[in-house]
């Protein structure tokens, strides 16, 4: 397994999105590469950002597309749909510019969640085709939902277009009580390429604090048994990439990079030694 770090671990929308933080912190991390989180403000500056990242020598095999694309593409407002396509194309251009091979994609999301999944599924083939034009494999993430269940939605996406690949997120699967179900789901693993990437975050039953502030837990801070999880991945012969996606940004904007290094070290130890 290739260990990556999501740049979302040390960035935050909308106030900490400068791509130069990747140039500052990326070289400090003992990983096989980075998963770069795309932000809306990058849309008209992708060539410049890609050039800066490329010149750094950092390996970037994965781009995380803007999270609002899926909802935007099924909006009743034409301007929002146009914005969604611009975001998607910009993310693809960035991915191509840095040599990425995977585009992480939220097929559904707020405000409707998966209430209009049929509409989301209808635009999926065009999204996959656009990504392919830039040399990228589009993989949908198992993000939270409210009408269906995240694994079931992912399976419907694969049935809609067999080019679709899946990104498992441990926190979101645990939220839906489907983490073990994902490991047991033969349909996910019979094709060794179907699970294309995995996000690592812990979970303890709550994604938000009492004042509605988003919480991110690192492995060992919640209830997920990661030793069991990685053992199961090896049993499924998974050899793809994983990204630590747990934030180290505090409310005041300071970053706890040493904590990030420790978490990556712990994950690497489990991956290697079990």
URHUFEN-V36056 format. One line per field, one symbol per residue. phi: phi as a letter, one per 20 degrees, with the letter a starting at -180 (. if undefined). psi: psi as a letter, one per 40 degrees, with the letter a starting at -180 (. if undefined). burial: I if it has 9 or more other ideal C-beta (glycine too) atoms within 8 Angstrom, else O. A space follows every 10 residues. Layout:
phi=???
psi=???
burial=???
This chain:
phi=.eedcffffc cbedeccfff ffffegfede cercdeeedg fegecfffff ffffffnfec ecdefgfefg fffdffefff fffgffffff ffffgffdnf ccdfcefcrf eeldfdggff ffeggfffff gffdmdeece efegbcedcf ffffffffff bfefdcdedf ffffgelcff fffefgffdf efefeeaced bebcobecff dmefdcdegn ecdfefffff fffffemfce dccfcefcee genfddffff ffffffffff fedm
psi=hhhihheede ihheegehee ddddddeehg ieaihhhhid eedefddddd ddddddeihg ehhhihdedd ddeeiehddd dddddddddd dddddddefi ehhhhhdiai eebfdfdddd ddeddddddd dddefihhhi igiiiddaid dddddddddd heehihhhhd dddddefedd dddehddded heedhdihhh iiheeheiid ffhhihhihe eaehgddddd dddddefhfa iihhehifhi deeihgdddd dddddddddd dde.
burial=IIIIIIIIII IIOOOIIOIO IIIOIIOOIO IOIIIIIIIO OIIOOIOOII IIIIOIOIOI IIIIIIOIII IIIIIOOOOI IOIIIIIIII IIIIIIIIOI IIIIIIIIIO OIIIOIIOOI IOIIIOIIOI IIOIOIIIII IIIOIOOIOI IOIIIIIIOI IOOIIIIIII IIIIIIOIIO IIIOIOOIIO OOOIIIIIII IIIOOOOOOO OOOOOOIIIO OIOIOIOOII IIIIOIOIOI IIIIIIIIIO OOIOIOIOII IOIIIIIIOI IOOO
